[in-house]
Every structure is written in structure tokens, then in C-alpha cells.
Amino acid sequence: MDERDAAMAVPPAPHAERVVYRFTRDLRLADHAGLAAAYAQGEVVPLFVLDPAMAQRMGRSPRRAAFLCSALAGLASEVERHGARLIVRRGAAGATLRQVARAAGARGVVWSCGYDRSERLSDDRVRGDLEEAGLRATLVHDAPVVSPDDLVTAREDRSEGFRAFAPFFEAWQRLLPTGRDPLSAGRLIDVGLQSEALPQPSEFGSAEAPPAGRATAHTRLIAFLDAAAPAYGIASRVPSENGTSRLSADLSFGTIAARTAVRETLRRIDDPFMLAEERSSLRAFLRSLALRDFFLHVAWHHPRTHDEPLQEKMREFAWARTHPALDAWRAGRTGFPLVDAGIRQLHATGWMHPRVRAVAASFLCFDLGVDWRLGRDEWDRYLTEDDPAIATGNWQWIAGIGADMAQFPRIYNPQRQRARIDPGGAYVRRYVSELAHVPVGTWDDRSASRQPQLALPLFGDAAYPRPVVDHEAAARAFIARYRAFSSSADARRASR
Ligand SMILES: Cc1cc2nc3c(=O)[nH]c(=O)nc-3n(C[C@H](O)[C@H](O)[C@H](O)COP(=O)(O)OP(=O)(O)OC[C@H]3O[C@@H](n4cnc5c(N)ncnc54)[C@H](O)[C@@H]3O)c2cc1C
């Protein structure tokens, strides 16, 4: 036992069971499936462990680390308001949990599970450590709205889950929570164990922390639902507008439950005074929340997808590990204004508009033919969101090797997409300073939008690069390679 814990101040009440609740990416008290499971076991000792793997991950993206620090400070205050104290420890998760559980007189530890492969492996290891020490380990699905155990295909093997989004969405909607948050009643206690200081952004190379925590997240959700969500259907496709919720970091750190977002959305959808187009926008937002569950489920059922395509036949496809223009893509200097604006938005803010992500990711995979894993890991260094399973699912989706595989991947034309979703160039001008002076009318030049070659003199600026590839030629070459690989893979499978 750690010296700090030698004298346990508060023994359990007679006949009361006590458990430790280990917060991971669920940094709130409300609407909390993990805490509800802990409350069902007895009085709850709240704990956060910064283990080396998490510290290393936070060190990769200072913005993400700063968000975590801020969210943890918010959680600590929330716990205090409930008359308890959040214990913070640093160290290997298994050993730390064992130590705290023993010192607290707890029978076991409850936490909400991770979805990405490395999180699953870590959860299994920690569970083994605890059980070996005679402690009960309870893992709960808190992050998705619907548990992967409750949503499996009727026809396929139970462990498979869905591989296509449309049927998933249909089945998911039938299992949604209704009514008020049923999960939050229970007792947190302060057992008098010592705590280390909360981690600070400066430890991870960040100067300041953004406001984060349950109250901020809840305000953001409600403000979005009341103001922007009724127009989400259209506005979410326009990157220059604040048309999306910006809730992804909150959802990934669990400062708000996706269940809360779904419940609040459903309440508005059911409002009889809602106009039809507003209701359809709210449904589109619900669909986005379902996509989040979908990719968590895919990762849960297929842990290998962190490194391997979900589509078995694409496992041997030879993506390039480099390209002469790879550094230009990384830096947002491809000469394709929408791609560059997206990457620069990511660098400047820790977030990239969802529509632009699709175009910039498609550019890496198809125009440059570069491995999707490389793109995913590159963006991971800048994103505030902390959801590796969702990153993987989306990158595989874009690369045409994951869920919903079509006969050919969808290759976005970056010029056409720019004209379609940023017609006045407002988004590009905001992030690509070299193009800030290009007059608004110029951006609507249809020939320039359709043909990059014609666009050259238009966007040509001493400081702004020319397009690093010929998009049409690169896309054609990729499709030819993809088609050849795909039919030879089909032939190999047929001959087995
Ligand atoms: C190539 C690529 C990489 C991505 N990487 C990540 C990532 O690392 N982490 C991450 O959380 N999201 C990722 N996304 C999904 C999405 O772009 C982000 O969640 C985005 O930040 C959503 O912004 P928002 O909260 O304003 O979205 P909204 O449009 O307001 O959507 C509400 C919520 O729905 C969920 N959602 C929306 N779209 C998706 C989607 N395509 N997949 C899964 N969930 C979705 C998110 O939780 C989001 O916060 C990626 C998408 C693409 C195309």
C-alpha cells in the first residue's frame, strides 16, 4: 500500500459495499451509464488515473491535453458539489487501481470501456490485474447511445454487428432512450485518500485551456439545438457557417453524454410546432449522432480495424507510404484551396469542418494514393477530439475499404467541391491568407471551379502554390489500380 494511503480515513458504513469509479473519457456525473452501474454496487469513490499511455497520447496533441485538463477541473468541481473529492493519481492503471481500491476498502472498480484496439487491450489488461488481486472489475458501455451488445444483425453472427450504416440507423432508432436521465442517482464519497494535483496544460506544452466541462458542453448543446439545428440540413454542409454543433470534443471526452444529445434532439423532433424542414434538419443531426455510434460499434466488433481494412478483400491493397506532395498535404500547401483551407483550419483551431475533412482525406488517399493510416495519424497530432475509433472508421470509409463499401470509392473533386460548398470563397479566404484578397465574384467562375488548369492563373499568386497534382489524371489512375486489384482479389477468392 502507498504510504499516502496507509491510514484510510473513512471505513465503509456497516453493510455498505464500496466501489471505486474510474473516470476515463466520461468526465461528467450526469446521464452516466458507468456511474449508474457503480451506484448500483454501493457507495462510490471517484478516481481519475493519468496512466503513461494516456499521458503519452495527450502529449501528442497539446490542444487535446488542454481540453482534458479543463474537463477534469470541471469534473473535480462537480464532484465537490456532490460532497466528495475526485482523487487524481498518476501511474500504471492496473497497479494504481489496485492500490486505491484496497486503501478505500472497495470491493472492485467500475469504468466505461474504450473502443479502439489499444483501449480494448488496456481494458483487458487492467481487468486481469484487478481480478488477480481479488477485486471485481466492471466494464460498462457509456460512450455510445446504444450498446453494441444490444444492436446486432438478425441474420449474421452475433459478434459481427452491422457493416452498413443504413440498416444500422434504422435498427438504432428503435432502441433510443426516451424520458428523462434515469442514470444519475447515487452516492459519491470522500474516503480521505490523498490526491495528486490535477494535470495542467503546461505539462503537455499548451499555454491555455479552453473552457470545457459538463456545464459548457450542455450550454453548447442547447444553444445549438435551439438556434442552429433547425437549419442543420443545409448549414452543416457549408464550412464558412457555424452550422454544426462543434460537440465532437465534448462527446469524445464525455463532458456530455451522447444520450443527452439524442434525448434533447428527440424532444424537439416531437414538438408539434416544429416546421417540417426544421424537423428534417433535426433528423439529420440525429443521423450524425448515429454515425458516431456506428463507428464505435464497428471498432468494438472488429478491433483489428485499427490497422486493417474492415473489408477483408482490401487488406493487401498497396497504399503508398509516401508521395512527393505528401509534405504539401500535411502543411496545407497542395494548391487546392479547399484542401489547404481545411488543413490550415485544423492547425489553427484543432478542428476541421466535417465536409472538408472528407475532401482533404479523399485527396490524400486518391490523388496522392497515400495510406489512410498515415493521414489519420497526422491529423491526430492536431485534433482536440479524442476518438481514435471514430477517426479510424471515417478514414476507412473515405478510403473505400471500411463500412458501406461500394464498387468504387467516392473520389471527391476538390475544385468542384470548393465551388459547391464554398461558392463565395469565404471559408478559403478565412484560412488561406495568400488568397484572402481574391475578390468574392471570382470564386464563382464556373470554368475555374471545374477545371483546375483554367483555375491556375486565377488562383496563381506568387505565395500560393500551383496544384501539386492533376486531379483528373490522378483519380483515373487510382481507379484503374483499384479496379485491377479488386477484380484480382475477387478472382483469388473465387478460386479458393
Ligand atoms: C476523414 C475524417 C476523419 C474524422 N476524424 C474524426 C475524429 O478523429 N474524431 C471524431 O470524433 N470525429 C471524426 N470525424 C467525424 C466528424 O467529422 C467530427 O466528429 C466533427 O468534428 C464533427 O463536428 P461537429 O461536432 O460540429 O459535428 P455535427 O455535424 O454537429 O455532428 C454531431 C456529432 O455527431 C458525430 N458525428 C458527426 N459526423 C460523424 C462521423 N462522420 N463519424 C462519426 N461521428 C460523427 C460527432 O460526435 C459530432 O460531434 C472524422 C470525419 C472524417 C471524414
The ligand as an SDF file (V2000), in Angstrom:
LIG
                    3D

 53 58  0  0  0  0  0  0  0  0999 V2000
  -11.6480   11.7550  -42.5390 C   0  0  0  0  0  0  0  0  0  0  0  0
  -12.4440   12.0320  -41.3030 C   0  0  0  0  0  0  0  0  0  0  0  0
  -11.8410   11.9430  -40.0580 C   0  0  0  0  0  0  0  0  0  0  0  0
  -12.5700   12.1560  -38.8880 C   0  0  0  0  0  0  0  0  0  0  0  0
  -11.9320   12.0330  -37.6920 N   0  0  0  0  0  0  0  0  0  0  0  0
  -12.6450   12.1710  -36.5420 C   0  0  0  0  0  0  0  0  0  0  0  0
  -12.0030   12.0090  -35.2810 C   0  0  0  0  0  0  0  0  0  0  0  0
  -10.8030   11.7930  -35.1950 O   0  0  0  0  0  0  0  0  0  0  0  0
  -12.7690   12.1160  -34.1590 N   0  0  0  0  0  0  0  0  0  0  0  0
  -14.1060   12.4000  -34.2270 C   0  0  0  0  0  0  0  0  0  0  0  0
  -14.7630   12.4880  -33.1930 O   0  0  0  0  0  0  0  0  0  0  0  0
  -14.7180   12.5780  -35.4100 N   0  0  0  0  0  0  0  0  0  0  0  0
  -14.0370   12.4610  -36.5670 C   0  0  0  0  0  0  0  0  0  0  0  0
  -14.6750   12.6280  -37.7610 N   0  0  0  0  0  0  0  0  0  0  0  0
  -16.1290   12.8420  -37.7800 C   0  0  0  0  0  0  0  0  0  0  0  0
  -16.5820   14.3270  -37.7750 C   0  0  0  0  0  0  0  0  0  0  0  0
  -16.0260   14.9860  -38.8640 O   0  0  0  0  0  0  0  0  0  0  0  0
  -16.1760   15.0210  -36.4910 C   0  0  0  0  0  0  0  0  0  0  0  0
  -16.7500   14.3670  -35.3820 O   0  0  0  0  0  0  0  0  0  0  0  0
  -16.5520   16.5040  -36.4850 C   0  0  0  0  0  0  0  0  0  0  0  0
  -15.7610   17.1620  -35.5530 O   0  0  0  0  0  0  0  0  0  0  0  0
  -17.9430   16.7530  -36.1680 C   0  0  0  0  0  0  0  0  0  0  0  0
  -18.0960   18.1310  -35.8970 O   0  0  0  0  0  0  0  0  0  0  0  0
  -19.3760   18.5910  -35.1000 P   0  0  0  0  0  0  0  0  0  0  0  0
  -19.3200   18.1160  -33.6980 O   0  0  0  0  0  0  0  0  0  0  0  0
  -19.5710   20.0440  -35.3160 O   0  0  0  0  0  0  0  0  0  0  0  0
  -20.4350   17.7140  -35.9060 O   0  0  0  0  0  0  0  0  0  0  0  0
  -22.0020   17.6600  -36.0540 P   0  0  0  0  0  0  0  0  0  0  0  0
  -22.2670   17.6960  -37.5010 O   0  0  0  0  0  0  0  0  0  0  0  0
  -22.6610   18.6890  -35.2210 O   0  0  0  0  0  0  0  0  0  0  0  0
  -22.3480   16.2380  -35.5250 O   0  0  0  0  0  0  0  0  0  0  0  0
  -22.7150   15.9580  -34.1690 C   0  0  0  0  0  0  0  0  0  0  0  0
  -21.8860   14.8150  -33.6660 C   0  0  0  0  0  0  0  0  0  0  0  0
  -22.1450   13.6600  -34.4280 O   0  0  0  0  0  0  0  0  0  0  0  0
  -20.9720   12.8850  -34.5350 C   0  0  0  0  0  0  0  0  0  0  0  0
  -20.5850   12.7570  -35.9350 N   0  0  0  0  0  0  0  0  0  0  0  0
  -20.8430   13.5870  -36.9530 C   0  0  0  0  0  0  0  0  0  0  0  0
  -20.3140   13.1100  -38.0940 N   0  0  0  0  0  0  0  0  0  0  0  0
  -19.7060   11.9520  -37.7650 C   0  0  0  0  0  0  0  0  0  0  0  0
  -18.9740   10.9880  -38.4950 C   0  0  0  0  0  0  0  0  0  0  0  0
  -18.7520   11.0920  -39.8090 N   0  0  0  0  0  0  0  0  0  0  0  0
  -18.4910    9.9280  -37.8330 N   0  0  0  0  0  0  0  0  0  0  0  0
  -18.6950    9.7680  -36.5080 C   0  0  0  0  0  0  0  0  0  0  0  0
  -19.3590   10.6550  -35.7680 N   0  0  0  0  0  0  0  0  0  0  0  0
  -19.8730   11.7290  -36.3920 C   0  0  0  0  0  0  0  0  0  0  0  0
  -19.8770   13.6210  -33.7860 C   0  0  0  0  0  0  0  0  0  0  0  0
  -19.7880   13.0990  -32.4880 O   0  0  0  0  0  0  0  0  0  0  0  0
  -20.3930   15.0380  -33.7750 C   0  0  0  0  0  0  0  0  0  0  0  0
  -19.9000   15.7890  -32.6990 O   0  0  0  0  0  0  0  0  0  0  0  0
  -13.9500   12.4520  -38.9600 C   0  0  0  0  0  0  0  0  0  0  0  0
  -14.5490   12.5730  -40.2180 C   0  0  0  0  0  0  0  0  0  0  0  0
  -13.8090   12.3630  -41.3790 C   0  0  0  0  0  0  0  0  0  0  0  0
  -14.4860   12.4620  -42.7080 C   0  0  0  0  0  0  0  0  0  0  0  0
  1  2  1  0
  2  3  1  0
  2 52  2  0
  3  4  2  0
  4  5  1  0
  4 50  1  0
  5  6  2  0
  6  7  1  0
  6 13  1  0
  7  8  2  0
  7  9  1  0
  9 10  1  0
 10 11  2  0
 10 12  1  0
 12 13  2  0
 13 14  1  0
 14 15  1  0
 14 50  1  0
 15 16  1  0
 16 17  1  0
 16 18  1  0
 18 19  1  0
 18 20  1  0
 20 21  1  0
 20 22  1  0
 22 23  1  0
 23 24  1  0
 24 25  2  0
 24 26  1  0
 24 27  1  0
 27 28  1  0
 28 29  2  0
 28 30  1  0
 28 31  1  0
 31 32  1  0
 32 33  1  0
 33 34  1  0
 33 48  1  0
 34 35  1  0
 35 36  1  0
 35 46  1  0
 36 37  1  0
 36 45  1  0
 37 38  2  0
 38 39  1  0
 39 40  1  0
 39 45  2  0
 40 41  1  0
 40 42  2  0
 42 43  1  0
 43 44  2  0
 44 45  1  0
 46 47  1  0
 46 48  1  0
 48 49  1  0
 50 51  2  0
 51 52  1  0
 52 53  1  0
M  END
$$$$
